[in-house]
Amino acid sequence: MYNPLCKGFYIELKNVLPGTKRVLPGTKNGSSNGSCMVLHSTFFPRLDGRYDGPGESREKVLEFGFDYCYWSVSPEEPHYASQEEVFQDLGVMVLAGASEGYNVCLFAYGQTGTGKTYTMMGTLDSMGLTPRILYYLLFFTCSFLEIYNERVRDLLRGREQKKKPSLRVREHPEKGPYVQDLSQHVVSDYKQAVDLLEEGIANRITAATHIHDASSRSHAIFTIQYTQAILEDNLPSEIVSKINLVDLAGSERADPHYCRDRLTEGSNINKSLVTLGIVISALAQNSQMSSSCQSINSVASEGEGSSVASHTSCLSGGGGGGGRRHCFIPYRDSVLTWLLKDSLGGNAKTIMIATVSPSSSSYNETLSTLRYAAHARNIVNKPRVNEDASVRLIRELREEIDRLKSTLLSFQMNPGPSLSDQGDGSLSDIVLQNELKVE
């Protein structure tokens, strides 16, 4: 549990999708008239939508709660959050999860020009999360792709990829979605990792918009496959972690003065981000519904005869339409959500960074971003350690053998009327069979 007095965060994480808000300097055309956004106190970031002028405003102050909140507008301000501070909180969390054998995903979401790429990649003078995470990893494989106009491009194949059709997304029954023929690169040191990262960034598609001079027009996913050799129960084994570092394209309104290419790009970006929002909302609703059902069933189990009815009502809707059913999750409605399927409600520890601008002209986009992040905080993932299947089976068999031996020993020391020679023999047979399986 995080210290609630540390940085103004008050939420205990129980495999819940952590939410993080970062306020950066803002957009190119930002203004400070009209409504304003103010970060109040230390516990709850507030969005002030009241009009700064005569008369009463119909808007109200909206309050949001997140696990972390960073103010990165001006380095001169006392509460300024540097790239290093963000890394110490979030980057270290990513490395810790990967070292334990979990899949980890970290993605930045927000309006164009609010600092997503700055947070994830950084600059030459101020490294972002991705290069800082790479600094602490050795001997891994990586890939780098972008999703442009709902098509997947390999960013580490340079000019060769531009002449080829887009890569296809497949789904493995156990490992989940993957990109067919995506190049994998073995990395042995930090310089090699940074060179690959810079090569991919240089190949990424950008364009000038009315908000940003070099706006990313694609979603980029830098994936790290990190394998660790371990010795468990005197058996050599390995755990494999996948780290997804995602820089999403910015959400923005379409400008009628754009050329056709910019309008097509914007349409596809908005389509994938809208689908992401739908997936997040559906997952959050399902997580809340499951939590409610568990609470109802735990209360109902205390009474006689009511638990079965409550359980049926929660899961199936009772057949008469009175109950609620789980929402369908439309992962395949966009390439982005399909590739992030495991990271959203699946086998991963996931961190969402919501970047927002303090500019009053960005009020609606900021409100939308904060609402998305608030929904994401309700998603419950199901992360598990990715260990060798044979070693896991051997460990489980050994645990079963120990349990059966203990049961057999207790029967032999305290024979009761229910214990027969046949029962004693059957337990011994099961122990022997499991020992043979282990060998």
VENNOR-V130057 format. One record per residue. RES is the residue in three letters. PSI is psi in degrees with one decimal (none if undefined). Layout:
# VENNOR-V130057
RES;PSI / RES;PSI
This chain:
# VENNOR-V130057
MET;133.9 / TYR;146.0 / ASN;117.2 / PRO;-11.2 / LEU;-1.2 / CYS;-59.5 / LYS;21.1 / GLY;26.7 / PHE;144.7 / TYR;14.8 / ILE;132.2 / GLU;125.2 / LEU;126.2 / LYS;67.7 / ASN;23.7 / VAL;146.3 / LEU;109.5 / PRO;142.8 / GLY;135.0 / THR;135.6 / LYS;133.6 / ARG;126.1 / VAL;121.2 / LEU;173.2 / PRO;-27.3 / GLY;-174.9 / THR;168.4 / LYS;-37.9 / ASN;22.9 / GLY;146.1 / SER;169.4 / SER;17.6 / ASN;168.4 / GLY;-133.8 / SER;161.8 / CYS;157.7 / MET;125.7 / VAL;135.8 / LEU;105.6 / HIS;146.8 / SER;-153.0 / THR;-9.2 / PHE;-41.2 / PHE;111.1 / PRO;134.5 / ARG;140.1 / LEU;113.7 / ASP;109.6 / GLY;14.1 / ARG;140.3 / TYR;130.8 / ASP;75.9 / GLY;-172.3 / PRO;153.3 / GLY;171.0 / GLU;146.5 / SER;145.0 / ARG;-16.0 / GLU;163.0 / LYS;168.5 / VAL;122.5 / LEU;138.3 / GLU;134.1 / PHE;149.4 / GLY;130.2 / PHE;168.3 / ASP;-34.2 / TYR;148.8 / CYS;123.2 / TYR;134.1 / TRP;110.1 / SER;39.7 / VAL;-50.0 / SER;128.4 / PRO;-19.4 / GLU;-16.6 / GLU;145.6 / PRO;-27.8 / HIS;20.0 / TYR;132.5 / ALA;116.0 / SER;171.4 / GLN;-36.4 / GLU;-39.9 / GLU;-41.8 / VAL;-41.2 / PHE;-43.0 / GLN;-31.2 / ASP;-49.4 / LEU;-43.8 / GLY;-41.9 / VAL;-34.7 / MET;-39.1 / VAL;-47.8 / LEU;-38.8 / ALA;-43.0 / GLY;-42.2 / ALA;-38.7 / SER;-24.0 / GLU;-3.6 / GLY;12.1 / TYR;152.9 / ASN;141.3 / VAL;139.4 / CYS;134.5 / LEU;121.3 / PHE;149.0 / ALA;131.9 / TYR;139.2 / GLY;179.0 / GLN;153.3 / THR;133.4 / GLY;6.6 / THR;0.1 / GLY;24.1 / LYS;-52.1 / THR;-36.1 / TYR;-41.5 / THR;-43.7 / MET;-41.0 / MET;-40.3 / GLY;-162.9 / THR;179.6 / LEU;-35.3 / ASP;-17.5 / SER;90.5 / MET;143.0 / GLY;-167.6 / LEU;-41.3 / THR;-54.6 / PRO;-30.5 / ARG;-37.9 / ILE;-41.3 / LEU;-30.5 / TYR;-29.8 / TYR;8.5 / LEU;142.2 / LEU;145.8 / PHE;78.8 / PHE;171.0 / THR;149.4 / CYS;160.3 / SER;160.3 / PHE;118.7 / LEU;162.3 / GLU;150.3 / ILE;107.6 / TYR;121.2 / ASN;42.5 / GLU;22.8 / ARG;145.3 / VAL;127.8 / ARG;140.6 / ASP;116.7 / LEU;-6.8 / LEU;21.3 / ARG;0.0 / GLY;-135.0 / ARG;-27.1 / GLU;-39.7 / GLN;-33.2 / LYS;-23.9 / LYS;-9.4 / LYS;156.5 / PRO;166.6 / SER;152.9 / LEU;153.7 / ARG;143.8 / VAL;128.5 / ARG;173.4 / GLU;121.4 / HIS;139.0 / PRO;-25.9 / GLU;-41.6 / LYS;-12.2 / GLY;-166.2 / PRO;145.5 / TYR;166.0 / VAL;121.1 / GLN;136.1 / ASP;17.4 / LEU;130.6 / SER;138.2 / GLN;133.4 / HIS;127.7 / VAL;128.9 / VAL;131.8 / SER;-11.0 / ASP;170.6 / TYR;-40.9 / LYS;-42.5 / GLN;-39.6 / ALA;-44.3 / VAL;-37.6 / ASP;-42.9 / LEU;-40.2 / LEU;-45.3 / GLU;-36.5 / GLU;-44.6 / GLY;-41.9 / ILE;-39.5 / ALA;-30.9 / ASN;-5.8 / ARG;147.4 / ILE;124.1 / THR;163.6 / ALA;156.9 / ALA;136.3 / THR;177.1 / HIS;-11.5 / ILE;-36.8 / HIS;138.6 / ASP;-28.6 / ALA;67.6 / SER;136.5 / SER;126.2 / ARG;16.3 / SER;162.6 / HIS;132.8 / ALA;135.8 / ILE;113.9 / PHE;117.0 / THR;133.4 / ILE;127.3 / GLN;111.2 / TYR;115.6 / THR;133.5 / GLN;130.9 / ALA;130.4 / ILE;163.6 / LEU;110.8 / GLU;124.2 / ASP;40.4 / ASN;21.1 / LEU;130.9 / PRO;136.2 / SER;178.9 / GLU;150.1 / ILE;138.8 / VAL;123.5 / SER;142.3 / LYS;126.0 / ILE;118.2 / ASN;119.5 / LEU;111.4 / VAL;126.2 / ASP;104.4 / LEU;150.7 / ALA;153.6 / GLY;143.4 / SER;139.9 / GLU;163.4 / ARG;146.3 / ALA;137.5 / ASP;122.2 / PRO;-15.7 / HIS;-5.0 / TYR;155.4 / CYS;173.1 / ARG;-39.6 / ASP;-43.4 / ARG;-37.4 / LEU;-40.3 / THR;-43.8 / GLU;-49.6 / GLY;-38.9 / SER;-44.5 / ASN;-36.5 / ILE;-48.9 / ASN;-35.7 / LYS;-47.9 / SER;-36.2 / LEU;-35.8 / VAL;-43.3 / THR;-40.6 / LEU;-42.1 / GLY;-40.4 / ILE;-43.1 / VAL;-44.6 / ILE;-45.0 / SER;-43.1 / ALA;-41.8 / LEU;-40.8 / ALA;-41.8 / GLN;-42.4 / ASN;-39.3 / SER;-42.0 / GLN;-38.5 / MET;-42.6 / SER;-40.0 / SER;-41.0 / SER;-41.3 / CYS;-40.5 / GLN;-39.7 / SER;-43.3 / ILE;-44.0 / ASN;-35.7 / SER;-35.6 / VAL;-42.0 / ALA;-29.9 / SER;-17.8 / GLU;-23.7 / GLY;164.4 / GLU;132.2 / GLY;-8.1 / SER;-16.1 / SER;-40.2 / VAL;-43.5 / ALA;-41.8 / SER;-43.7 / HIS;-44.1 / THR;-40.5 / SER;-41.6 / CYS;-40.7 / LEU;-36.9 / SER;-4.4 / GLY;5.3 / GLY;-1.3 / GLY;-18.7 / GLY;8.4 / GLY;-0.4 / GLY;-30.9 / GLY;175.5 / ARG;139.0 / ARG;156.6 / HIS;143.4 / CYS;145.6 / PHE;135.9 / ILE;111.4 / PRO;62.0 / TYR;-39.5 / ARG;4.3 / ASP;-16.1 / SER;154.1 / VAL;-37.9 / LEU;-53.1 / THR;-28.7 / TRP;-46.5 / LEU;-26.6 / LEU;16.5 / LYS;-46.3 / ASP;-30.0 / SER;-20.3 / LEU;96.4 / GLY;11.6 / GLY;-144.1 / ASN;73.5 / ALA;152.8 / LYS;121.9 / THR;138.0 / ILE;128.2 / MET;126.6 / ILE;119.2 / ALA;114.0 / THR;133.1 / VAL;162.3 / SER;144.8 / PRO;-1.3 / SER;138.8 / SER;-28.3 / SER;-13.8 / SER;18.5 / TYR;-49.7 / ASN;-42.4 / GLU;-38.4 / THR;-43.9 / LEU;-42.6 / SER;-43.3 / THR;-44.7 / LEU;-35.8 / ARG;-41.0 / TYR;-47.0 / ALA;-38.0 / ALA;-39.0 / HIS;-42.3 / ALA;-29.3 / ARG;-17.3 / ASN;-6.9 / ILE;134.1 / VAL;113.9 / ASN;170.3 / LYS;66.7 / PRO;146.1 / ARG;154.3 / VAL;130.4 / ASN;80.8 / GLU;166.9 / ASP;129.7 / ALA;-39.8 / SER;-38.9 / VAL;-38.2 / ARG;-41.6 / LEU;-42.8 / ILE;-41.1 / ARG;-42.3 / GLU;-38.8 / LEU;-39.9 / ARG;-39.0 / GLU;-39.5 / GLU;-38.7 / ILE;-45.6 / ASP;-39.6 / ARG;-44.6 / LEU;-39.0 / LYS;-40.6 / SER;-41.6 / THR;-43.3 / LEU;-41.4 / LEU;-40.4 / SER;-35.8 / PHE;-39.7 / GLN;-34.9 / MET;-30.5 / ASN;70.9 / PRO;132.1 / GLY;175.6 / PRO;-22.7 / SER;-12.7 / LEU;124.8 / SER;167.0 / ASP;-33.6 / GLN;-42.3 / GLY;-39.9 / ASP;-43.1 / GLY;-37.1 / SER;-39.1 / LEU;-42.5 / SER;-38.7 / ASP;-42.1 / ILE;-43.2 / VAL;-45.0 / LEU;-41.8 / GLN;-43.4 / ASN;-37.5 / GLU;-37.4 / LEU;-36.7 / LYS;-40.8 / VAL;-41.1 / GLU;none
